[in-house]
Amino acid sequence: MINATSLRAGEAFIYEGKPYLVLKYNLIKMGRGGALVKVNTRNLLNGATVEHSFSSNLSFEEISLSKQDLQYLYKDEKNALFMNPQTYEQVEIPLTLIGDQISFIKEGSTVSVRFWDEKPLEVELPPKVVLQVEQCDPGVKGNSASNIYKPAILENGSKIKVPLFIKKGDRVRVDTRTQEYIGRAK
């Protein structure tokens, strides 16, 4: 059991039968009354962010989460298949859990997967990936005002805005959280 005052960032616990991960912790002490614990949490089953307020004397069941680095193999209609590079054990993760982020995972690349017992809860992508530009309009000479962007289609099929100097075949760095252009890759 874990006390409400011990729910620091990174702790995982069960509340109302659902697993939560603490993102932010705040302890509020009242004058003569008891303390109140406010935590921002992420529901590990559906990914929703929820704010909870608990009395400081409550206790919760603590859960242990494990993280494994797995290599992405391929996907089918419903699942993505990953492999543990040390044991060669294969793990199927539903595409509904990964969502649109599957387009940023290249075959053979390694990602971190968080597990609760044997059940995968989330896939953590690296914050930046390098992708090749497959299609974009050429930049117009003389159109050199700053912060002008044009649409481009990357090798994974995603569409982003890139600066005018980027051309087809260039490799660009993309933020996986916002799906925005960061810079040109070397």
SVG drawing of the C-alpha trace seen along z (x, -y; Angstrom):
<svg xmlns="http://www.w3.org/2000/svg" viewBox="-14 -39 39 55">
<polyline fill="none" stroke="black" stroke-width="0.4" points="0.0,0.0 1.1,-3.5 0.0,-6.6 -1.5,-9.6 1.4,-11.8 3.9,-9.4 2.3,-9.8 5.2,-11.6 5.8,-12.0 6.5,-8.6 4.6,-6.5 1.9,-4.1 -1.1,-3.2 -4.6,-1.7 -7.7,-4.0 -11.2,-2.7 -9.8,0.4 -7.8,-1.5 -4.1,-2.0 -2.8,-5.6 0.7,-7.2 1.4,-10.4 2.6,-13.2 2.5,-16.1 2.2,-16.1 1.0,-19.0 0.4,-18.9 -1.9,-21.5 -1.9,-22.0 -5.0,-23.5 -4.9,-25.6 -6.4,-23.3 -7.7,-20.7 -5.9,-17.8 -3.8,-18.1 -5.1,-17.6 -3.1,-15.9 -3.7,-17.0 -2.2,-14.9 -2.3,-15.1 -2.4,-11.6 -2.5,-9.7 -4.9,-6.7 -2.7,-3.9 -5.5,-2.1 -6.8,-4.9 -4.1,-7.6 -6.5,-10.3 -5.1,-12.9 -7.1,-13.4 -6.6,-15.6 -7.5,-13.9 -7.8,-15.4 -7.2,-13.0 -7.2,-13.3 -3.7,-12.8 -4.7,-9.8 -5.8,-7.6 -3.8,-4.7 -3.8,-3.0 -2.6,0.2 0.8,-0.3 1.6,1.4 4.9,2.1 5.5,1.1 8.3,2.4 9.9,1.0 11.4,2.9 13.2,1.8 11.6,3.7 12.4,3.8 9.6,3.0 9.1,5.7 5.9,5.0 2.2,4.3 -1.0,5.9 -4.6,4.7 -5.0,4.9 -1.6,5.3 2.0,4.2 4.6,6.9 7.6,6.1 10.6,8.4 12.8,8.4 16.3,8.3 17.8,10.3 15.2,13.1 13.8,13.0 10.3,13.1 7.7,11.5 5.0,9.2 1.8,8.1 0.5,4.6 -2.9,3.4 -2.7,0.5 -5.4,-1.2 -2.9,-1.6 -0.2,-3.1 -2.5,-5.3 -1.1,-7.6 2.4,-7.3 2.9,-4.0 3.8,-6.1 6.9,-7.4 8.2,-3.9 10.5,-2.5 11.0,1.3 14.0,2.4 13.9,-0.7 13.8,-0.3 11.2,-1.9 10.5,-1.6 7.3,0.2 5.8,-0.1 4.2,3.1 1.9,3.7 2.4,7.4 2.4,8.8 0.1,6.3 1.5,3.5 0.3,0.1 2.1,-2.5 4.7,-2.9 7.3,-5.6 8.7,-7.0 12.0,-8.9 11.1,-12.7 12.7,-13.2 13.0,-11.0 14.7,-11.5 12.6,-11.0 13.1,-11.5 11.0,-14.0 9.2,-12.1 7.3,-14.9 7.3,-18.7 7.0,-21.7 10.2,-23.5 11.0,-26.7 10.5,-29.9 13.6,-32.0 13.2,-35.4 10.7,-34.2 13.0,-34.5 11.0,-36.1 11.5,-34.3 9.1,-31.7 7.5,-30.8 6.6,-27.1 5.4,-24.8 3.7,-21.4 5.7,-18.2 5.0,-14.5 7.4,-12.3 8.4,-8.7 5.9,-7.6 3.1,-9.3 2.6,-12.1 2.2,-15.7 4.1,-18.5 5.1,-22.1 8.8,-22.6 10.9,-25.7 11.2,-26.7 14.9,-25.4 13.9,-21.8 13.6,-19.7 12.6,-16.2 15.2,-13.6 16.3,-15.8 16.2,-14.2 14.5,-16.2 14.2,-15.9 10.5,-15.8 9.1,-16.1 7.0,-13.0 4.9,-14.7 3.8,-17.6 4.5,-16.2 6.3,-19.4 9.5,-20.1 12.5,-20.7 15.4,-21.0 17.4,-19.4 19.2,-16.2 22.8,-15.6"/>
</svg>
